[in-house]
Amino acid sequence: MQLKARQVEKIYEKLGMEITKTHHKLAFFRYNSKVIIKTRLSHGSGDAKAADKIRQDFRLSEKDFCDLRDCPMDKNRYVEILKQKGIIEN
């Protein structure tokens, strides 16, 4: 799967992730003040390196990750999936 850095940044924005910039962009997804997902992205505007690693960080199948990237999936649906997988407690 190919993934542009800008697409990853849009996912960060859509999910309201907290971003810390170091030599990479670190992004944290919090739910009820608890860090649930942590991922990183190298600076740059081209292809995101290790797209499958980024997808795995989000704990999504390739199909679900494509839905998140391409906008059919919103933050609420993402939280539902994480709850179904037991990553977020109900």
C-alpha positions, 0 to 999 in steps of 0.5 A: 500500500502506498501512502503519502505523508499528507494523507497520514497528516489528514488522518491525524487531524481527522482523529484529533491526534496530539502531535509532537514534532521532534526529528519525526512527527509523533502522534498520539490518539487519546481516549478518556485521557489515556493514550491508546495509539502512538505512531510516528511519521518522518518529516517530508511531503513524499511517500510515507515510509513503512506504510504498513507499519503505520497501518499496524500502529492504528490497529486496522486491517488494510481495508479499514485503514483505506476507509480511514484514509479515504474518509468513509470512516470517522473518529466515532467509527474508529473508536467502535472498531477499537472497542470491538477489538478490546483495545479500548474498554467499553 
